[in-house]
Amino acid sequence: MLVRLGFILYRGRNPALLFSPEYVDGYLFPLVITALISMFMHSRSFLLGWREAVVQTERLQKEMAQAEAETLRQQLDPHFMFNALNALTSLVEEEPQLAVRFIRQLSQVYRYVLDARGREVVSLTDELEFAKAYLFLQRIRYGEALQAELPDPNSVSSHLMVPPLSLQLLLENALKHNVALQQQPLHISFELNLPARQLTVRNTLRPRRLSPEETSGLGLRNLQARYAFLTNQPLLIQPTATEFVVTLPLLELG
C-alpha cells in the first residue's frame, strides 16, 4: 500500500486512487494473507509464552511446597529430643520396663520422620500410628494433664492420604500454645468424617504466654500451602471461645 501510494504521489495523481478497484485488487489479497499469518504467529508466540509461564509457576509452587514441607518436617526440633531424653532418664531409674517401651516409641517416631522425607503425602493410617506414638511420648511428660482420643488406625481406609506430619504439627501446636495442668487437662480429640472426607482436630483453648517468635503461625501457614498445592479443598481453621479447631481434607488415591 505504501509503495503504491508513493507511486501515485510520484506521478502527481490523486491519493484517493489508492482505494480504487484498479489498485485495491493488487494489494488486498496479500494484505489479508499477511494479516492471517501475523495473527497465527502472534497467537503461537502468546500460547508458547503462556505455557512456559504456567510450567514455571507450577515448578516454583512445587519447590516452595517442598521447601515448606522440609521446614515442617524439622518441627521435631532439639527441644523435643531434650525433653524426651529427660523423661527417659527418669524412667530408666524408676520404671525400666516402661523405659524400654519409651525407647521403642521414640525410635518409631524418628523412623517415621525419616521415611516421610521427600514424600508429598502419606496414608492416614500411617499418620495416625505416628500420632499415637508421638502422644505416648508426650503423655510420659505431661501425665494426666494431657488427654487425647485417636481414631483406630485399623478402621481407616488405606486409600485416604494426608501430608506427612500434619497431625504432629497440630498436636505440637496444641501443647505449645495451651496450658496443661493435672487439675485442668488439655483435651485433644480427632473426629473422622468419612462421607465428607475430613478429619477434624479439636483441642481445649487455654492460651499460655509465648514470645512473638513462638506465635508466628508458620507451621499452620506451611500446612495450608502444602494443601493448596495438593488439592482445591482448603484446610479450615475455626477457633471458638473454648476450642481451637482445624479440619484437614482427606485426599484419596485410586
C-alpha positions as CSV (number, residue, x, y, z in Angstrom):
1,M,0.0,0.0,0.0
2,L,2.8,2.4,0.9
3,V,4.7,1.6,-2.3
4,R,1.6,2.1,-4.4
5,L,0.8,5.4,-2.6
6,G,4.3,6.6,-3.2
7,F,3.9,5.7,-6.9
8,I,0.6,7.6,-7.1
9,L,2.1,10.7,-5.4
10,Y,5.2,10.5,-7.6
11,R,3.1,10.6,-10.7
12,G,1.2,13.6,-9.2
13,R,-2.1,11.8,-9.2
14,N,-5.0,11.9,-6.6
15,P,-4.1,9.8,-3.5
16,A,-7.8,8.7,-3.5
17,L,-6.9,6.4,-6.4
18,L,-5.3,4.1,-3.7
19,F,-8.8,2.8,-2.9
20,S,-10.0,2.5,-6.5
21,P,-10.6,-1.0,-7.9
22,E,-7.6,-0.6,-10.1
23,Y,-5.3,-0.6,-7.1
24,V,-7.2,-2.4,-4.4
25,D,-7.1,-5.7,-6.3
26,G,-3.3,-5.5,-6.3
27,Y,-2.8,-5.3,-2.5
28,L,-6.0,-6.6,-0.8
29,F,-5.2,-10.3,-1.2
30,P,-1.6,-10.1,0.0
31,L,-2.7,-7.9,2.9
32,V,-5.3,-10.5,4.0
33,I,-2.7,-13.3,3.8
34,T,-0.2,-11.2,5.7
35,A,-2.7,-10.4,8.4
36,L,-3.7,-14.1,8.8
37,I,0.0,-15.2,9.0
38,S,0.7,-12.4,11.5
39,M,-2.2,-13.4,13.7
40,F,-1.1,-17.0,13.6
41,M,2.5,-16.2,14.6
42,H,1.4,-13.8,17.4
43,S,-1.1,-16.4,18.7
44,R,1.5,-19.1,18.7
45,S,4.0,-16.9,20.5
46,F,1.4,-16.0,23.1
47,L,0.5,-19.6,23.7
48,L,4.1,-20.7,24.0
49,G,4.8,-17.9,26.4
50,W,1.7,-18.7,28.4
51,R,2.5,-22.4,28.6
52,E,6.1,-21.7,29.7
53,A,4.8,-19.3,32.4
54,V,2.4,-21.9,33.7
55,V,5.1,-24.6,33.8
56,Q,7.4,-22.2,35.6
57,T,4.7,-21.2,38.1
58,E,3.9,-24.8,38.8
59,R,7.6,-25.6,39.3
60,L,8.0,-22.7,41.7
61,Q,4.9,-23.7,43.6
62,K,6.2,-27.3,43.9
63,E,9.7,-26.1,45.0
64,M,8.0,-23.8,47.6
65,A,5.8,-26.5,48.8
66,Q,8.8,-28.9,49.1
67,A,10.8,-26.2,51.0
68,E,7.8,-25.6,53.3
69,A,7.4,-29.3,53.8
70,E,11.1,-29.6,54.7
71,T,10.5,-26.8,57.3
72,L,7.5,-28.7,58.6
73,R,9.5,-31.9,58.9
74,Q,12.0,-30.1,61.1
75,Q,9.4,-29.4,63.7
76,L,10.8,-32.3,65.8
77,D,13.5,-29.9,67.0
78,P,16.2,-30.4,69.7
79,H,13.7,-29.3,72.4
80,F,11.6,-32.3,71.7
81,M,14.7,-34.6,71.9
82,F,15.9,-32.8,75.1
83,N,12.5,-33.3,76.8
84,A,12.3,-36.9,75.6
85,L,15.8,-37.7,77.0
86,N,14.9,-36.1,80.3
87,A,11.8,-38.2,80.6
88,L,13.7,-41.3,79.6
89,T,16.4,-40.7,82.3
90,S,13.7,-40.7,84.9
91,L,12.1,-43.8,83.5
92,V,15.3,-45.8,83.4
93,E,15.8,-45.3,87.1
94,E,12.2,-45.7,88.2
95,E,10.4,-47.9,85.6
96,P,12.8,-49.8,83.4
97,Q,10.1,-51.7,81.5
98,L,8.3,-48.5,80.6
99,A,11.6,-47.1,79.6
100,V,12.1,-49.9,77.1
101,R,8.7,-49.1,75.6
102,F,9.5,-45.4,75.5
103,I,12.7,-46.1,73.5
104,R,10.8,-48.2,71.0
105,Q,8.1,-45.5,70.6
106,L,10.8,-42.8,70.2
107,S,12.6,-44.8,67.6
108,Q,9.3,-45.3,65.8
109,V,8.7,-41.5,65.8
110,Y,12.1,-40.8,64.2
111,R,11.9,-43.6,61.8
112,Y,8.6,-42.3,60.5
113,V,10.1,-38.8,60.1
114,L,13.0,-40.2,58.0
115,D,10.6,-42.4,55.9
116,A,8.4,-39.4,55.2
117,R,11.3,-37.3,53.9
118,G,10.7,-36.4,50.3
119,R,7.1,-37.6,50.2
120,E,4.2,-35.3,49.4
121,V,1.5,-37.5,51.0
122,V,1.3,-40.5,53.4
123,S,-1.6,-42.7,54.3
124,L,-3.8,-41.6,57.1
125,T,-3.3,-44.9,58.7
126,D,0.4,-44.4,59.0
127,E,-0.1,-40.8,60.2
128,L,-2.4,-42.0,62.9
129,E,0.1,-44.6,64.0
130,F,2.7,-42.0,64.2
131,A,0.5,-39.6,66.2
132,K,-0.2,-42.5,68.6
133,A,3.5,-43.0,69.2
134,Y,4.0,-39.2,69.5
135,L,1.2,-38.9,72.1
136,F,2.7,-41.8,74.1
137,L,5.9,-39.9,74.4
138,Q,4.1,-36.7,75.4
139,R,1.9,-38.4,78.0
140,I,5.1,-39.6,79.8
141,R,6.0,-35.9,80.2
142,Y,2.5,-34.5,80.9
143,G,0.8,-37.4,82.6
144,E,-2.9,-36.9,83.3
145,A,-2.6,-33.2,82.2
146,L,-2.8,-34.5,78.6
147,Q,-5.9,-36.4,77.4
148,A,-6.3,-37.4,73.7
149,E,-8.7,-39.5,71.7
150,L,-7.5,-41.0,68.4
151,P,-9.4,-43.0,65.8
152,D,-8.4,-46.6,65.5
153,P,-5.9,-46.7,62.6
154,N,-7.2,-50.1,61.6
155,S,-10.6,-48.7,60.9
156,V,-9.3,-46.2,58.3
157,S,-9.1,-46.9,54.6
158,S,-5.6,-47.2,53.2
159,H,-6.6,-45.0,50.3
160,L,-7.0,-41.9,52.4
161,M,-3.9,-39.7,52.4
162,V,-2.6,-36.6,54.2
163,P,0.6,-34.5,54.1
164,P,3.2,-36.1,56.3
165,L,3.5,-34.9,59.9
166,S,0.2,-33.0,59.7
167,L,-1.1,-34.4,62.9
168,Q,2.2,-34.0,64.7
169,L,2.1,-30.3,63.8
170,L,-1.4,-29.9,65.3
171,L,-0.5,-31.9,68.4
172,E,2.6,-29.8,68.9
173,N,0.8,-26.5,68.4
174,A,-1.9,-27.6,71.0
175,L,0.8,-28.4,73.5
176,K,2.9,-25.4,72.9
177,H,0.1,-22.8,72.9
178,N,-2.1,-24.1,75.8
179,V,-1.7,-24.7,79.5
180,A,-2.0,-28.3,80.5
181,L,-2.4,-29.0,84.2
182,Q,-3.5,-32.0,86.3
183,Q,-6.5,-30.1,87.5
184,Q,-7.2,-28.7,84.1
185,P,-6.0,-31.2,81.5
186,L,-5.6,-30.4,77.8
187,H,-8.1,-32.4,75.8
188,I,-7.4,-33.2,72.2
189,S,-9.9,-35.1,70.1
190,F,-9.9,-36.4,66.5
191,E,-13.2,-36.6,64.6
192,L,-13.1,-38.7,61.4
193,N,-15.9,-37.8,58.9
194,L,-15.5,-40.4,56.1
195,P,-18.5,-39.3,53.9
196,A,-17.1,-35.7,53.9
197,R,-13.5,-36.9,53.6
198,Q,-12.4,-34.8,56.6
199,L,-10.5,-35.2,59.8
200,T,-11.2,-32.6,62.5
201,V,-8.8,-32.0,65.3
202,R,-10.0,-30.1,68.4
203,N,-8.2,-29.0,71.5
204,T,-9.3,-27.0,74.5
205,L,-8.3,-23.4,74.2
206,R,-6.4,-22.2,77.3
207,P,-3.6,-20.0,75.9
208,R,-0.3,-19.6,77.6
209,R,2.0,-16.6,77.3
210,L,4.6,-17.0,74.5
211,S,7.1,-14.8,72.8
212,P,6.2,-13.3,69.4
213,E,8.7,-15.7,67.7
214,E,6.8,-18.7,69.2
215,T,3.4,-17.5,68.0
216,S,4.3,-16.7,64.3
217,G,1.8,-19.3,62.9
218,L,4.5,-20.5,60.4
219,G,3.6,-24.2,60.9
220,L,-0.1,-23.8,60.0
221,R,0.7,-21.5,57.1
222,N,3.1,-24.1,55.8
223,L,0.5,-26.8,56.1
224,Q,-2.1,-24.6,54.3
225,A,0.4,-24.0,51.5
226,R,1.0,-27.7,51.1
227,Y,-2.7,-28.4,50.9
228,A,-3.1,-25.6,48.4
229,F,-0.5,-27.4,46.2
230,L,-2.2,-30.8,46.6
231,T,-5.9,-30.0,46.4
232,N,-8.5,-27.3,45.9
233,Q,-10.1,-28.2,49.2
234,P,-8.8,-25.8,51.9
235,L,-7.6,-26.5,55.3
236,L,-10.1,-24.9,57.7
237,I,-9.0,-23.2,60.9
238,Q,-12.1,-22.4,63.1
239,P,-11.2,-21.3,66.6
240,T,-14.1,-20.8,69.1
241,A,-14.3,-19.3,72.5
242,T,-13.3,-22.6,74.1
243,E,-11.7,-24.7,71.4
244,F,-9.1,-24.5,68.6
245,V,-10.5,-26.5,65.7
246,V,-8.6,-27.5,62.5
247,T,-10.2,-29.5,59.7
248,L,-8.0,-31.4,57.4
249,P,-9.3,-32.5,53.9
250,L,-8.5,-36.2,53.3
251,L,-7.0,-36.9,49.9
252,E,-7.9,-40.1,48.2
253,L,-5.8,-42.2,45.8
254,G,-7.2,-44.6,43.3
